[in-house]
């Protein structure tokens, strides 16, 4: 998001639970397009709220899984903000060989970029 649209928009990456480190394949394929993810830290909705970032301060939540969609809708039922579900392929568990896995992660990365550009334009 920051690569395409700069820092004018405040963005947070949040999941239903924070039980995973950032995936090495995700780091690799993002690096290919100039996006540094190695220092990215995931966190849960609960962790975000505990650090003082209320969901009511956001305009849009984009969920990438049915579980995150349900959680976002549950958490935001009293707030005036939009929740969108983007049907993006989950590359985890796809492919057996490294090249096959990288191909799946590239497809997911490209789906995300395409979806952002459809929503907010080409960017930089």
C-alpha positions in Angstrom: 0.0 0.0 0.0 2.7 2.5 1.0 4.7 1.6 -2.2 1.8 2.4 -4.4 0.2 5.3 -2.5 2.8 6.8 -0.2 2.3 7.7 3.4 -0.8 10.0 3.0 -3.1 7.2 4.1 -2.7 5.4 7.5 -2.7 1.7 7.1 -2.4 -1.2 9.6 -2.0 -4.9 8.9 -4.2 -6.9 11.4 -5.3 -10.5 11.5 -7.8 -12.5 13.5 -5.0 -14.0 15.6 -1.3 -13.2 15.8 0.3 -16.7 15.9 2.6 -16.6 12.9 5.9 -14.9 11.9 6.0 -13.2 8.5 6.3 -15.9 5.9 9.7 -16.1 4.1 8.0 -16.6 0.8 6.0 -13.5 1.3 9.1 -11.6 2.1 10.8 -12.9 -1.0 8.1 -12.1 -3.5 7.4 -8.6 -2.0 11.1 -7.8 -2.2 10.9 -8.6 -6.0 8.7 -5.5 -6.4 10.6 -3.3 -4.0 8.5 -3.9 -0.8 10.5 -4.6 2.3 8.6 -7.0 4.6 11.3 -8.6 6.7 10.6 -6.2 9.6 6.8 -6.4 9.2 5.1 -7.5 12.4 1.6 -9.0 12.4 -0.8 -8.4 15.2 -4.4 -9.3 16.1 -7.4 -7.1 16.3 -7.2 -7.5 20.1 -3.6 -6.4 20.2 -4.3 -3.4 18.1 -7.1 -2.2 20.4 -4.8 -2.9 23.5 -2.2 -0.5 22.1 -4.8 2.2 21.8 -5.8 2.0 18.1 -9.6 1.8 18.1 -11.3 0.4 15.1 -13.6 3.5 15.1 -10.6 5.5 13.9 -10.5 3.7 10.6 -12.7 4.3 7.5 -12.2 0.9 5.9 -11.3 -2.7 6.8 -10.3 -5.0 4.0 -10.5 -8.7 5.1 -8.7 -11.4 3.1 -10.3 -14.5 4.7 -13.8 -15.5 5.7 -12.6 -15.6 9.4 -11.3 -12.1 9.3 -14.5 -10.9 7.6 -16.6 -12.4 10.4 -14.4 -10.9 13.1 -14.3 -7.5 11.5 -18.0 -7.4 11.0 -18.5 -8.5 14.7 -16.1 -5.9 16.0 -17.4 -3.0 13.9 -21.2 -3.5 14.2 -21.4 -0.3 16.3 -19.0 1.8 14.2 -19.6 3.7 11.0 -17.0 2.1 8.7 -16.9 -0.1 5.7 -15.8 -3.7 5.8 -14.9 -5.2 2.4 -14.0 -8.8 1.7 -11.4 -9.4 -1.1 -11.3 -12.9 -2.3 -7.6 -13.4 -2.6 -5.9 -16.7 -3.0 -4.2 -18.0 0.2 -0.8 -19.4 -1.1 0.1 -21.2 2.1 0.3 -24.9 1.5 0.3 -24.6 -2.3 3.1 -26.2 -4.2 5.6 -28.7 -3.1 8.8 -27.3 -4.7 10.3 -23.9 -3.9 9.5 -22.6 -7.4 5.9 -23.7 -7.2 5.5 -22.0 -3.8 7.1 -18.8 -5.1 4.7 -18.9 -8.1 1.7 -19.2 -5.8 2.9 -16.3 -3.6 3.6 -14.2 -6.6 0.0 -14.8 -7.8 -1.3 -13.7 -4.4 0.9 -10.6 -4.4 -0.3 -9.7 -7.9 -3.9 -10.2 -6.9 -3.5 -7.8 -4.0 -1.8 -5.2 -6.1 -4.5 -5.5 -8.8 -7.3 -5.2 -6.2 -5.7 -2.1 -4.7 -5.3 -0.5 -8.1 -9.0 -1.2 -9.0 -10.1 0.3 -5.7 -7.7 3.3 -5.5 -6.1 3.7 -9.0 -2.7 3.1 -10.4 -0.8 4.9 -7.6 2.8 6.1 -8.1 
